[in-house]
Amino acid sequence: MKCAWRPMVSMTRLQQKLYASTISSEGIVSHDRLRLFVRAGNGGQGLQRYNGTGGDGGDVIMVGHSKMTFEAMLKNAKHRVLKVQAQSGANSSQTSLIGINGKSKILKVPVGVDVINAETKLLIARCSRPFFNYVIARGGRGGCAENCFQATTGERFFVDLHLKLHPNIGLVGFPNAGKSTVMKALVPKKNIKIASYPFTTVKPQIGYINQFGSESESTDDDDGSFSLSIADLPGLIEGASLNRGRGREFLKHLEFSDILLMVIDVLGFKLDLSLSNPYRSALETVALLNIELEKYDPALVMKPTIIALNKIDLPNGEQKAKELISILEKKNWSEMLPEEMRPTKPISIKTIIPIAAKYRRLGNLKKELKFLYERINPLLAPDFGSAKKTVLA
């Protein structure tokens, strides 16, 4: 077994700070990872003289459970080391030649959590199926004739549990496109940091849209019984799918979203003044974001997407928006780009809306979000009860 020869992992590495909550009162996801030490049971020693076999060590198993939250797991780890250990197999003896197998340790985890080996960074399991057993660490084999009656050691190593949010709407865009400003316009009561420099958002934020009228309509009729969760993620950069700028840590939160809201600076984007980061037009921005989503997970480009063309209040903004809309409405819009910028699979654009988020001019963005959500989740429409969605995996 792969860990039978591995030296014992130093337990001092477990003395790290574990946190009690994942989402602050401001809706900021402060921590989306938890490190555990998993230790499968050792095999029991065999008894060669009497051909006795030792019991096998128990496995460490994780089961996705819909009622388990990441926050609850962190609270359990607040005041002690979170160590998950299975039982070792019993040794063979003269009175019990066949040793009893050790009991496996079953740990409930939120559905959608990724389990990653902390040392090798390899994915061990993706707990996406509820009530399915995922073996994380295998127990050692009991001593028997095949191994000269010498038991083997159970696997033991550190793993990182990665939380993935389950928002109804995932905000995606390059830095300084105005995602936080859009979030503030959609959720006006939320305290969101907004600044004129890139990477204002450094951690994912969660908010809830409760009012869905357009800017020209009154929202007095909204009774608050229906809301949509929205996640504002830090800005992506080119190469995000390869974890440039910690891109993979942010893209993972889009996997379970129902709708993608792509925020595009209608005047284009440039990360900084260096020559290594060229200026990108608004059309190129759409294509590059499309490519990053596709490289990370091809399923993301299949999600229904609304494009918000932001900053139309700037000079020539409205004209730029009209020109871009006329291009993106064509099925072959990607063919207008250089070959190296063409995505293999274009995103599923449902509608394109020009906005000026700075002045909360969102047009019919809220209504379109609600309409699209009801189309893809017809049984969760407001008439059938509240559709507020839990955002923690």
C-alpha positions in Angstrom: 0.0 0.0 0.0 1.2 3.4 -0.8 1.6 4.6 2.8 2.9 1.4 4.4 6.5 2.6 4.0 5.8 6.3 4.6 7.3 7.7 7.8 4.8 8.9 10.5 3.6 12.4 9.6 4.7 15.0 12.2 1.6 15.8 14.4 3.1 19.3 15.1 1.8 20.3 11.6 -1.7 20.0 13.0 -1.2 22.8 15.4 -2.7 25.4 13.1 -5.5 27.9 13.5 -8.9 26.5 12.7 -11.8 28.8 12.4 -15.3 28.8 13.8 -17.3 30.2 10.9 -17.0 30.5 7.2 -19.3 33.5 6.5 -19.1 36.8 8.5 -22.1 39.0 9.3 -21.1 41.1 6.2 -21.5 38.0 4.0 -17.7 37.6 3.4 -16.5 34.0 3.1 -13.5 34.2 5.4 -12.4 30.6 5.0 -13.3 27.9 2.6 -10.7 25.3 3.5 -10.3 22.9 6.5 -7.2 20.7 7.1 -7.7 17.3 8.7 -5.4 14.5 9.7 -6.8 11.2 8.6 -5.5 7.9 9.9 -6.8 4.5 8.8 -6.5 1.6 11.1 -3.4 -0.7 11.1 -3.8 -4.4 10.3 -3.6 -6.9 13.2 -0.6 -9.2 13.5 -0.9 -12.7 12.3 0.1 -15.8 14.2 2.3 -17.9 12.0 2.6 -20.9 14.4 -1.1 -21.5 14.1 -1.7 -20.0 10.7 -3.8 -17.3 12.4 -4.7 -14.1 10.5 -5.0 -10.7 11.9 -7.9 -8.4 11.3 -7.8 -5.7 8.6 -7.7 -2.1 9.7 -10.7 0.1 9.2 -10.9 2.7 6.5 -11.6 6.4 6.8 -14.7 7.2 4.8 -16.4 10.4 4.0 -20.1 10.6 3.2 -21.8 13.6 1.5 -24.8 14.7 3.6 -27.2 17.4 2.6 -27.8 18.6 6.2 -24.1 18.9 7.1 -22.6 22.4 6.7 -19.0 23.5 6.4 -19.5 25.9 9.3 -20.6 23.1 11.6 -17.4 21.2 10.8 -15.3 24.2 11.6 -17.1 24.7 14.9 -16.2 21.2 15.9 -12.6 21.9 15.2 -12.4 25.2 17.1 -10.9 24.0 20.4 -9.2 20.8 19.4 -7.2 19.1 16.7 -9.6 17.6 14.2 -8.2 14.1 13.7 -10.2 11.4 12.0 -9.0 7.9 13.0 -10.3 4.5 12.2 -10.0 1.4 14.4 -7.1 -1.0 14.0 -7.6 -4.7 13.3 -7.2 -7.2 16.2 -4.2 -9.4 16.4 -4.5 -13.1 16.0 -4.2 -15.2 19.2 -4.4 -18.8 20.3 -8.0 -18.2 21.6 -9.0 -16.2 18.5 -7.1 -17.2 15.4 -9.0 -14.9 13.1 -8.6 -11.3 14.3 -11.6 -9.0 14.2 -11.5 -6.3 11.5 -11.3 -2.7 12.8 -14.3 -0.5 12.4 -14.2 2.1 9.7 -14.5 5.8 10.7 -17.3 7.5 8.8 -17.3 11.3 8.6 -20.2 13.3 7.3 -19.2 16.2 5.1 -21.2 18.7 3.0 -22.2 17.7 -0.4 -19.8 19.1 -3.0 -16.7 19.2 -0.9 -13.4 18.3 -2.5 -10.9 16.2 -0.6 -7.4 17.0 -1.6 -4.1 15.4 -0.3 -2.4 18.3 1.4 1.1 17.0 0.5 0.7 16.0 -3.1 -2.2 18.4 -4.0 -3.9 15.6 -5.8 -7.7 15.2 -5.7 -8.7 12.2 -3.6 -12.5 12.5 -3.8 -15.2 14.9 -4.9 -18.1 14.3 -2.6 -20.8 15.3 -5.1 -23.2 12.3 -4.5 -25.3 12.4 -1.3 -25.0 9.4 0.9 -22.3 7.8 -1.2 -19.2 6.4 0.6 -15.9 7.9 -0.4 -12.9 5.9 0.9 -10.2 8.5 1.8 -7.6 6.4 3.6 -7.5 2.6 3.4 -6.8 0.4 6.4 -3.8 -1.8 6.7 -4.1 -5.5 5.9 -4.0 -8.0 8.6 -1.1 -10.5 8.9 -1.6 -13.6 6.9 0.3 -16.2 4.8 0.5 -13.8 1.8 2.4 -11.2 3.7 4.3 -13.5 6.0 1.9 -12.8 8.8 3.2 -9.2 9.1 0.4 -6.7 9.2 0.7 -3.5 7.2 0.1 0.1 8.4 -3.0 2.0 7.5 -2.7 5.1 5.4 -2.3 8.4 7.2 -1.9 11.8 5.8 -3.2 15.4 5.9 -6.1 16.3 3.7 -7.7 19.7 2.8 -11.5 19.9 2.6 -12.4 22.6 0.0 -15.8 24.3 0.4 -17.8 25.2 -2.7 -20.5 27.8 -2.5 -24.0 27.0 -3.9 -25.1 30.5 -5.0 -28.1 31.0 -7.4 -26.0 33.6 -9.2 -22.2 33.7 -9.6 -20.6 37.0 -10.5 -17.6 36.6 -12.9 -15.3 39.2 -14.6 -11.9 40.7 -14.8 -10.6 43.0 -12.0 -12.1 46.5 -12.0 -15.0 45.6 -14.3 -17.4 46.8 -11.6 -18.5 43.5 -10.1 -18.6 44.9 -6.5 -20.5 47.9 -7.8 -23.0 45.7 -9.5 -23.3 43.6 -6.3 -24.0 46.8 -4.3 -26.6 47.9 -6.8 -28.4 44.6 -6.7 -28.1 44.3 -2.9 -28.2 48.0 -1.8 -28.4 47.2 2.0 -25.2 45.2 1.9 -21.9 46.8 3.1 -19.6 46.2 0.2 -16.1 47.7 -0.4 -15.9 49.6 -3.7 -12.8 51.3 -5.0 -11.4 52.4 -8.4 -8.5 49.9 -8.3 -8.3 46.3 -9.3 -8.8 43.4 -6.8 -11.0 45.4 -4.4 -12.7 42.0 -3.6 -10.2 39.7 -2.1 -12.6 37.1 -0.7 -15.9 35.8 -2.0 -19.0 37.6 -0.7 -22.5 36.5 -0.4 -25.6 38.6 -0.7 -29.4 38.2 -1.3 -31.5 39.9 -3.9 -35.0 40.5 -2.5 -36.4 43.1 -4.8 -36.8 42.4 -8.5 -38.5 45.4 -10.1 -36.8 47.3 -12.9 -35.4 50.8 -12.3 -38.6 52.4 -13.6 -40.9 50.3 -11.5 -41.8 50.4 -7.8 -40.7 47.4 -5.7 -43.3 47.9 -3.0 -45.0 44.7 -4.2 -42.0 42.6 -3.3 -43.0 40.7 -0.1 -39.5 39.4 0.6 -40.7 35.7 0.4 -38.5 35.1 -2.7 -34.8 35.9 -2.9 -31.8 34.8 -4.9 -28.3 34.4 -3.4 -25.5 36.0 -5.3 -21.7 35.5 -4.9 -19.2 38.2 -5.8 -15.9 36.5 -6.5 -12.5 38.2 -6.7 -11.5 39.3 -10.2 -10.1 36.7 -12.6 -7.0 37.2 -14.7 -5.7 35.5 -17.8 -4.5 32.1 -16.7 -6.9 31.8 -13.9 -7.8 28.2 -14.9 -4.1 27.4 -14.3 -4.4 29.0 -10.8 -2.7 32.2 -11.8 -3.8 34.8 -9.2 -5.4 31.9 -7.2 -7.9 31.6 -10.0 -8.9 28.0 -9.2 -9.7 28.9 -5.6 -12.4 31.3 -7.0 -13.6 29.4 -10.0 -14.6 26.5 -7.8 -17.4 28.6 -6.3 -19.1 28.8 -9.7 -19.5 25.0 -10.1 -22.8 24.8 -8.3 -24.2 28.2 -9.4 -27.5 28.3 -11.3 -26.7 31.4 -13.4 -23.5 33.2 -14.4 -23.6 37.0 -14.4 -20.6 38.1 -16.4 -19.7 41.8 -15.8 -17.8 43.4 -18.7 -16.2 46.8 -18.8 -17.7 48.2 -22.0 -14.6 50.2 -22.7 -12.2 47.2 -22.4 -9.7 46.2 -19.7 -6.0 46.5 -18.9 -4.7 45.0 -15.6 -1.8 47.5 -15.2 0.6 49.7 -17.2 3.1 46.9 -17.8 3.7 45.7 -21.4 3.1 42.1 -20.2 -0.6 42.8 -19.7 -2.0 44.2 -23.0 -5.2 46.1 -23.4 -8.2 43.9 -24.1 -11.3 45.1 -25.8 -14.7 44.3 -24.4 -15.2 41.6 -27.0 -11.8 40.1 -26.2 -12.7 40.2 -22.5 -15.8 38.1 -23.1 -13.8 35.6 -25.1 -11.0 35.4 -22.6 -13.4 34.8 -19.7 -15.1 32.2 -21.8 -11.8 30.4 -22.3 -10.9 30.5 -18.6 -14.3 29.0 -17.7 -14.0 26.3 -20.4 -10.4 25.3 -19.3 -11.4 25.1 -15.7 -14.6 23.1 -16.3 -16.3 22.7 -19.7 -19.6 22.4 -17.8 -19.4 26.1 -16.7 -19.9 27.4 -20.3 -23.1 25.4 -20.5 -24.6 27.4 -17.6 -27.1 30.1 -18.6 -25.2 33.4 -18.7 -26.3 37.0 -18.5 -23.8 39.6 -19.7 -23.9 43.0 -18.0 -22.1 45.6 -20.1 -21.1 48.0 -17.4 -19.9 51.7 -17.4 -22.2 52.9 -20.2 -22.2 56.2 -18.3 -18.6 56.9 -19.5 -18.0 58.8 -22.8 -19.0 56.6 -25.8 -20.1 53.9 -23.4 -23.6 53.5 -24.8 -22.3 53.4 -28.4 -19.7 50.8 -27.5 -22.5 48.7 -25.8 -24.7 48.8 -28.9 -21.8 47.7 -31.1 -20.9 44.9 -28.8 -24.5 43.7 -28.5 -24.8 43.5 -32.2 -21.8 41.3 -32.4 -22.6 39.0 -29.4 -26.1 38.4 -30.7 -24.6 36.5 -33.6 -24.0 32.8 -33.2 -20.5 33.1 -34.8 -19.4 36.0 -32.7 -16.2 34.3 -31.7 -15.1 34.2 -35.4 -14.5 37.9 -35.3 -11.5 37.3 -32.9 -8.0 36.1 -33.6 -7.8 32.3 -33.6 -5.9 32.1 -30.4 -8.7 34.0 -28.6 -11.5 31.9 -29.9 -13.2 29.6 -27.3 -13.8 26.0 -28.3 -17.3 26.2 -26.9 -18.9 29.6 -26.6 -20.8 30.5 -23.4 -24.6 30.1 -23.3 -25.6 33.8 -23.5 -29.3 34.3 -22.6 -29.4 38.1 -22.6 -27.1 41.2 -22.7 -28.0 44.2 -20.6 -26.2 47.6 -20.7 -25.9 49.1 -17.2 -24.3 51.9 -15.3 -23.9 50.2 -11.9 -22.2 53.3 -10.3 -25.5 55.1 -10.6 -27.6 52.0 -10.0 -28.9 52.1 -13.5 -29.5 48.4 -14.0 -32.2 48.4 -16.6 -34.2 45.2 -16.3 -31.3 43.2 -14.9 -33.1 42.1 -11.7 -36.2 41.0 -13.7 -34.1 39.1 -16.1 -32.3 37.3 -13.3 -35.5 36.3 -11.7 -37.1 35.3 -15.0 -34.1 33.1 -16.0 -34.0 31.5 -12.6 -37.7 30.6 -12.8 -37.2 29.1 -16.2 -34.5 26.7 -15.1 -36.1 26.0 -11.8 -39.9 26.0 -12.5 -40.9 24.2 -9.4 -39.0 26.7 -7.2 -40.8 29.8 -8.6 -42.3 32.2 -5.9 -45.8 30.9 -6.4 -44.7 27.6 -4.9 -43.0 28.9 -1.9 -39.7 30.5 -1.0 -36.8 29.8 -3.3 -34.1 31.1 -1.0 -31.1 28.8 -1.5 -28.5 27.7 1.0 -25.1 28.9 -0.1 -22.9 26.6 1.9 -21.9 23.3 0.5 
